[in-house]
Amino acid sequence: MKVAELAKEVPWVLPSTKVSEAANLMREHEVPCVLVKTADGEFVGTFCRRELVEATADNKCNDPIEEYVNTEPSYVLYDADVTDAILLFNKYQEEELVVLNEKDEPYAVITTIDVVRIAGKILENIFSE
């Protein structure tokens, strides 16, 4: 199974987006994070549940997300095998990986929860080979 089959496209926001607005987008789209880009379209990083918890604990829900953006997220290619994503989750100790398209541009995320949901199929494939 390929990463693209599990990846979820996520909304894009600007660094000036308020924490509460990003949280609402995450809830509306049922995704664990948003991708952050500049007004010129340059990828800056991600704002995920982990950053949301931190901003909420700091009582910064009405502040811009810019100080909470993860500028060094981990990546996986859309056409990588899901088992490769599992190895990356383990290597980087991340809950989400940014998925890159055929042009190496971020467009989606895959989470550990996505992988757990299909773990049975992955194990069947491994042991049937």
N, C-alpha and C positions, 0 to 999 in steps of 0.2 A: 504494500500500500504506500502511496506517495503522500508527502506532506500536503500537497495542494488539495488532496481529497478531504483533509481535516481542517485546513486553514480557514480562519474566519476573517473576512475583510472587516476592517475597523475604520471608524471615522478619523479624519484629520482635523487637527486644531492648531491654532497659533499659540506661541508661548504666552501671549497676553490673555488667553482664555482663563476665566475664573475657575477655581477648583470646583465649585458647585456646578458650573456649566459642564465641565468635563465629566463629572460624576453622573450628571443627568444623561449625557450622551451614552456613557457606558451602560447605564440602566436601560435606556430606550432601545439600544442596539443589542443588548444582552451580550456584551463583550467585556473582557477583563481589562482592557486598556484602550487608549487612543494614541495615534501616531501624531507627533508634533513636528510642524514645519514652519519655516519662516514665511513671510509674506511673498518672498520670491520663489517659494516652493522647495527650498533646501531642507532636507531631513535633518531634524535636530535630535530627536530621540523619542522616548515613550513616556507616557504617564499612565501607570498601572495601579492596581489595587494597593500595592505596597506603598506607593507615593501618596495615594489618596488617604490611607490610614495615617501616614506621617503628617500630612497637611491638616487633617482633621484634628489630630492630637495637638497640633500647634495652634489650633483655633484660627486657621487661615482660609476658611472656605470661600471667602469673598475676595481673596487675593489671586493674582495671576499664578498659573502653574509653573511659570518659568524657573523658579528656584527649586522646584521639585522634579523637574524632568530628568529622567535617566538618560544621560547623553552617551552611555556606552552599553546599549543593549546587546544581547547575543543574537546571532542570525542563523538562519537555515535557508537553503535554497528550496524553492517550490517543488522541484523535481527530485529532491532527496527522498530516500526511503524513510519511513517513519522510524525504523530502528536506528537510523542515523540521528534523528531528532532525539530519541531516547538517550543516546550516548552524549549528545550535547547538553541535554537537561542535567545529566549527571555531572558532566565535566564542569559546567558553569554554575551549577546549583541555582538554576533559574526556574521560575514557574511558567514563564512565557518566553517564546522565541519569536523574533520578528522574521516574517517570511519574505524572501526576496523573489521578485519575478524574473523572467528571462533576461531582463535588462539590468539585473542586480539592484532593482529599486524596491524599497519596502512597500508592501501593500496589504499585509495581513499579519495575523499572529496564530500560533499554535500553542496550546497549553498542555501541561501535564495531565490535566483533567480530560482533555480531548483524547490523549493517548490511553489513559486508563479505561475510558469508555469502549475502546476497541481492542483492549489487551488480549482478550480471548482469541480474536482473529489473528493477531500477530503471533501468538504462541502456536496456534494451529499451523500457520505458515512455516514457522521455524522448525517445528518438529516433523512436518510432513516432507521436508526436503531431504 
